[in-house]
Amino acid sequence: MSVNKVILVTGAAGLLGRDLVQRLAPQNEVHAIVRLAPAHVVSGVQYHVIDLGSDWNVADLRSRTDRVIHLAQSSHFRDVPENALDVFQVNVATTAKLLDYAWRANARQFLYASSGGIYGAGSQAFHENSPIVTSGQLGYYLGSKLSGEVMAQSYAAHMQVLVLRFFFIYGSGQNRSMLIPRLIDNVAAGRAIVLQGSNGIRINPIHVSDACRTLVAALGTGESATYNVAGSEVLSLRDIVETIGAAVGRGPVFDISPHPGQDLVADNRAMRERLFDPEVEFAAGISHLTNADPAGEAALAR
């Protein structure tokens, strides 16, 4: 990727955004949109405190940019229909505003962070051309992410559009309500983990450092594309929880349901061949995460 680009990043205080702006800042002019001023700022990054869930003004942004990276999502994604309008404002209305802004600001690239959840679940790994869940079954949040994809891809004639469908990112500082931190807290507290079937569903989580390096690699490509972003280890929920148990020194407790669930596994071959091959093994990522080892986390993120 060339240097000295003007880059706008939304969701810059989130798990992926924090890592990303730190990687981009040394060689680029980075403008970071955050809902609240962060406690720890990255040197050289210009922060803009904007609530994307409000009727915010595009005029508050820089008049020219080279790239827009839209990572932000509503924090109320589970609270629908109570907070459906916040989800719509951040995931749909803001995406539309940013696309229009990117076009008017002569941006060359627009990167949109989507979700692997739009595939639904099934016994086979999902590739980028796999069928999407029908709109009536997607649910509000995933429907909003798919709407963002459709809007972004409609601008491909005017700029390079990259859609990254992320699968189960984890890492230090993640919201405790997300899957991996929630499992860690439950195992540490001795709470039972429900397994659908003897081993539970299968997923392929990815450490935030690998997800970030994949995103940066995507910025260096020259054409519009959609990529699954996921780890290369396909793990059952039992595998994941037993790895966590070994790391925290506590044997997990399982509550096994006789009804097997459906997997959510990404086929990440396009990512590995064209962008970045994940390097962080799940056991290593969990070991550093559960031992609260900042030096270890930093080593993983290099």
HUDARA-V933092 format. One record per residue. N is the residue number from 1. RES is the residue in one small letter. SS is DSSP state (~ for helix, > for strand, _ for the rest). PSI is psi in whole degrees, -180 to 180 (none if undefined). OMEGA is omega in radians with two decimals (999 if undefined). Layout:
BEGIN
((N | RES | SS | PSI | OMEGA) (N | RES | SS | PSI | OMEGA))
END
This chain:
BEGIN
((1 | m | _ | 136 | -3.13) (2 | s | _ | 164 | -3.03) (3 | v | _ | 171 | 3.03) (4 | n | _ | 43 | 3.02) (5 | k | _ | 152 | 3.00) (6 | v | > | 120 | -3.03) (7 | i | > | 129 | 3.05) (8 | l | > | 129 | -3.13) (9 | v | > | 121 | 3.00) (10 | t | > | 160 | -3.09) (11 | g | _ | 32 | -3.00) (12 | a | _ | -11 | 3.10) (13 | a | _ | 1 | 3.14) (14 | g | _ | 178 | -3.08) (15 | l | ~ | -52 | -3.13) (16 | l | ~ | -39 | -3.09) (17 | g | ~ | -39 | 3.14) (18 | r | ~ | -45 | 3.13) (19 | d | ~ | -42 | -3.06) (20 | l | ~ | -50 | -3.08) (21 | v | ~ | -31 | 3.09) (22 | q | ~ | -37 | 3.13) (23 | r | ~ | -36 | -3.06) (24 | l | ~ | -30 | -2.96) (25 | a | ~ | -39 | -3.05) (26 | p | _ | -27 | -3.05) (27 | q | _ | 6 | -3.08) (28 | n | _ | 162 | 3.00) (29 | e | > | 106 | -3.00) (30 | v | > | 128 | 3.05) (31 | h | > | 120 | -3.00) (32 | a | > | 122 | 3.07) (33 | i | > | 126 | 3.12) (34 | v | > | 150 | 3.12) (35 | r | _ | -36 | 3.10) (36 | l | _ | 146 | 3.12) (37 | a | _ | 128 | -3.09) (38 | p | _ | 150 | 3.11) (39 | a | _ | -34 | 3.14) (40 | h | _ | 119 | -3.10) (41 | v | _ | 153 | 3.10) (42 | v | _ | 129 | -3.12) (43 | s | _ | 132 | 3.10) (44 | g | _ | -12 | 3.13) (45 | v | _ | 134 | 3.09) (46 | q | > | 115 | -3.06) (47 | y | > | 139 | 3.10) (48 | h | > | 115 | -3.13) (49 | v | > | 106 | -3.10) (50 | i | _ | 128 | 3.05) (51 | d | _ | 104 | -3.09) (52 | l | _ | -9 | 3.05) (53 | g | _ | -3 | 3.11) (54 | s | _ | 180 | 3.07) (55 | d | _ | 69 | -3.03) (56 | w | _ | 163 | -3.01) (57 | n | _ | 123 | 3.11) (58 | v | ~ | -25 | -3.14) (59 | a | ~ | -17 | 3.11) (60 | d | ~ | -10 | -3.11) (61 | l | _ | 164 | 3.10) (62 | r | _ | 143 | -3.05) (63 | s | _ | -20 | 3.12) (64 | r | _ | 141 | 3.05) (65 | t | _ | 155 | 3.11) (66 | d | _ | -35 | -3.09) (67 | r | > | 144 | 2.98) (68 | v | > | 127 | 3.12) (69 | i | > | 109 | -3.02) (70 | h | > | 97 | -3.14) (71 | l | _ | -18 | -3.00) (72 | a | _ | 144 | 2.98) (73 | q | _ | 157 | -3.14) (74 | s | _ | 137 | 3.07) (75 | s | _ | -8 | -3.12) (76 | h | _ | 27 | -3.03) (77 | f | _ | -20 | 3.09) (78 | r | _ | -11 | -3.00) (79 | d | _ | 60 | 3.14) (80 | v | _ | 134 | 0.27) (81 | p | _ | -1 | -3.06) (82 | e | _ | -42 | -3.11) (83 | n | _ | 36 | -3.12) (84 | a | ~ | -35 | -3.09) (85 | l | ~ | -32 | 3.07) (86 | d | ~ | -42 | 3.09) (87 | v | ~ | -44 | 3.12) (88 | f | ~ | -44 | -3.08) (89 | q | ~ | -44 | -3.09) (90 | v | ~ | -46 | -2.98) (91 | n | ~ | -24 | -3.10) (92 | v | ~ | -60 | -3.08) (93 | a | ~ | -44 | 3.13) (94 | t | ~ | -38 | 3.10) (95 | t | ~ | -43 | 3.11) (96 | a | ~ | -43 | 3.12) (97 | k | ~ | -44 | -3.09) (98 | l | ~ | -36 | 3.08) (99 | l | ~ | -44 | 3.11) (100 | d | ~ | -42 | 3.10) (101 | y | ~ | -46 | -3.12) (102 | a | ~ | -43 | 3.13) (103 | w | ~ | -46 | -3.12) (104 | r | ~ | -27 | -3.13) (105 | a | _ | 8 | 3.10) (106 | n | _ | 35 | 3.09) (107 | a | _ | 145 | 3.11) (108 | r | _ | -22 | -3.09) (109 | q | > | 146 | 2.99) (110 | f | > | 121 | 3.12) (111 | l | > | 127 | -3.07) (112 | y | > | 126 | 3.12) (113 | a | > | 114 | 3.13) (114 | s | > | -166 | -3.05) (115 | s | > | 139 | 3.04) (116 | g | ~ | -13 | 3.13) (117 | g | ~ | -17 | -3.12) (118 | i | ~ | -14 | 3.08) (119 | y | ~ | -18 | -3.01) (120 | g | _ | -141 | 3.14) (121 | a | _ | 156 | -3.12) (122 | g | _ | 177 | -3.07) (123 | s | _ | -18 | -3.12) (124 | q | _ | 151 | 3.08) (125 | a | _ | 142 | -3.11) (126 | f | > | 128 | 3.01) (127 | h | _ | 174 | -2.99) (128 | e | _ | -22 | 3.12) (129 | n | _ | 10 | 3.08) (130 | s | _ | 151 | 3.12) (131 | p | _ | 146 | 3.08) (132 | i | _ | 149 | 3.08) (133 | v | _ | 140 | 3.13) (134 | t | _ | 148 | -3.00) (135 | s | ~ | -34 | -3.11) (136 | g | ~ | -15 | -3.11) (137 | q | ~ | -5 | -3.08) (138 | l | ~ | -37 | -2.97) (139 | g | _ | 164 | -2.99) (140 | y | ~ | -49 | -3.08) (141 | y | ~ | -53 | -3.11) (142 | l | ~ | -32 | 3.04) (143 | g | ~ | -37 | 3.12) (144 | s | ~ | -36 | 3.11) (145 | k | ~ | -41 | 3.10) (146 | l | ~ | -38 | 3.08) (147 | s | ~ | -41 | 3.10) (148 | g | ~ | -40 | 3.08) (149 | e | ~ | -48 | -3.10) (150 | v | ~ | -44 | 3.12) (151 | m | ~ | -45 | -3.11) (152 | a | ~ | -45 | -3.09) (153 | q | ~ | -22 | 3.11) (154 | s | _ | -12 | 3.12) (155 | y | _ | 6 | -3.04) (156 | a | _ | -20 | 3.08) (157 | a | _ | -14 | -3.05) (158 | h | _ | -21 | -3.14) (159 | m | _ | 165 | 3.07) (160 | q | > | 127 | -3.13) (161 | v | > | 123 | 3.11) (162 | l | > | 127 | 3.08) (163 | v | > | 120 | 3.11) (164 | l | > | 120 | 3.12) (165 | r | > | 104 | -3.05) (166 | f | > | 143 | 3.12) (167 | f | _ | 108 | 2.92) (168 | f | _ | 61 | 3.02) (169 | i | > | 143 | 3.05) (170 | y | > | 159 | 3.12) (171 | g | _ | 178 | -3.07) (172 | s | _ | 137 | 3.09) (173 | g | _ | 9 | -3.13) (174 | q | _ | 148 | 3.07) (175 | n | _ | 131 | -3.04) (176 | r | _ | -11 | 3.12) (177 | s | _ | -10 | -3.13) (178 | m | _ | 165 | -2.90) (179 | l | ~ | -57 | -3.02) (180 | i | ~ | -48 | 3.08) (181 | p | ~ | -37 | 3.13) (182 | r | ~ | -41 | 3.09) (183 | l | ~ | -42 | 3.12) (184 | i | ~ | -47 | -3.12) (185 | d | ~ | -40 | -3.12) (186 | n | ~ | -42 | 3.11) (187 | v | ~ | -45 | -3.13) (188 | a | ~ | -32 | -3.12) (189 | a | ~ | -4 | 3.13) (190 | g | _ | 17 | 3.12) (191 | r | _ | 145 | -3.08) (192 | a | _ | 140 | 3.06) (193 | i | > | 125 | -3.13) (194 | v | > | 126 | 3.06) (195 | l | > | 131 | 3.02) (196 | q | > | 105 | -2.96) (197 | g | _ | 176 | -3.03) (198 | s | _ | -29 | -3.10) (199 | n | _ | -10 | -3.12) (200 | g | _ | 178 | -3.13) (201 | i | _ | 164 | 3.12) (202 | r | > | 139 | 3.08) (203 | i | > | 170 | 3.01) (204 | n | _ | 84 | -3.10) (205 | p | _ | 159 | -3.12) (206 | i | > | 135 | 3.10) (207 | h | > | 146 | -3.06) (208 | v | ~ | -33 | -3.13) (209 | s | ~ | -39 | 3.09) (210 | d | ~ | -39 | 3.10) (211 | a | ~ | -40 | -3.13) (212 | c | ~ | -42 | 3.12) (213 | r | ~ | -32 | 3.06) (214 | t | ~ | -43 | 3.13) (215 | l | ~ | -46 | 3.14) (216 | v | ~ | -40 | 3.10) (217 | a | ~ | -37 | 3.12) (218 | a | ~ | -35 | 3.12) (219 | l | ~ | -22 | -3.13) (220 | g | _ | -1 | 3.11) (221 | t | _ | 167 | -3.04) (222 | g | _ | 10 | -3.10) (223 | e | _ | 158 | 3.10) (224 | s | _ | 142 | -3.11) (225 | a | > | 165 | 3.05) (226 | t | > | 134 | -3.11) (227 | y | > | 140 | 2.86) (228 | n | > | 138 | 3.09) (229 | v | > | 107 | -3.06) (230 | a | _ | 164 | 3.10) (231 | g | _ | 170 | -3.11) (232 | s | _ | -5 | 3.07) (233 | e | _ | 117 | 3.06) (234 | v | _ | 117 | -3.00) (235 | l | > | 140 | 2.99) (236 | s | > | 164 | 3.10) (237 | l | ~ | -34 | 3.07) (238 | r | ~ | -44 | 3.10) (239 | d | ~ | -47 | -3.09) (240 | i | ~ | -47 | -3.08) (241 | v | ~ | -37 | 3.10) (242 | e | ~ | -35 | 3.05) (243 | t | ~ | -42 | 3.10) (244 | i | ~ | -44 | 3.14) (245 | g | ~ | -42 | 3.11) (246 | a | ~ | -36 | -3.11) (247 | a | ~ | -37 | -3.10) (248 | v | ~ | -5 | 3.10) (249 | g | _ | 33 | 3.13) (250 | r | _ | 126 | 3.13) (251 | g | _ | 131 | -3.11) (252 | p | _ | 155 | 3.08) (253 | v | _ | 131 | -3.10) (254 | f | > | 145 | 2.98) (255 | d | > | 106 | -2.98) (256 | i | > | 123 | 3.05) (257 | s | > | 139 | -3.14) (258 | p | _ | -9 | -3.08) (259 | h | _ | 110 | -3.11) (260 | p | _ | 145 | 3.09) (261 | g | _ | 179 | 3.11) (262 | q | _ | 143 | -3.05) (263 | d | _ | 161 | 2.99) (264 | l | > | 82 | -3.06) (265 | v | _ | 133 | 3.10) (266 | a | > | 138 | 2.88) (267 | d | _ | 111 | -3.05) (268 | n | _ | 24 | -3.11) (269 | r | ~ | -42 | -3.14) (270 | a | ~ | -42 | 3.09) (271 | m | ~ | -48 | -3.08) (272 | r | ~ | -38 | -3.07) (273 | e | ~ | -33 | -3.01) (274 | r | ~ | -22 | -3.04) (275 | l | _ | -73 | -3.02) (276 | f | _ | 138 | 3.11) (277 | d | _ | 116 | -3.06) (278 | p | _ | 142 | -3.06) (279 | e | _ | -25 | -3.03) (280 | v | _ | 115 | 3.06) (281 | e | _ | 145 | -3.05) (282 | f | ~ | -43 | -3.12) (283 | a | ~ | -40 | 3.12) (284 | a | ~ | -43 | 3.12) (285 | g | ~ | -42 | 3.13) (286 | i | ~ | -38 | 3.13) (287 | s | ~ | -48 | 3.12) (288 | h | ~ | -39 | -3.08) (289 | l | ~ | -46 | -3.06) (290 | t | ~ | -23 | 3.11) (291 | n | _ | 4 | 3.11) (292 | a | _ | 54 | -3.06) (293 | d | _ | 90 | -3.10) (294 | p | ~ | -37 | -3.14) (295 | a | ~ | -40 | 3.12) (296 | g | ~ | -42 | 3.10) (297 | e | ~ | -40 | 3.13) (298 | a | ~ | -38 | 3.13) (299 | a | ~ | -41 | 3.11) (300 | l | ~ | -32 | -3.03) (301 | a | _ | -3 | -3.10) (302 | r | _ | none | 999))
END
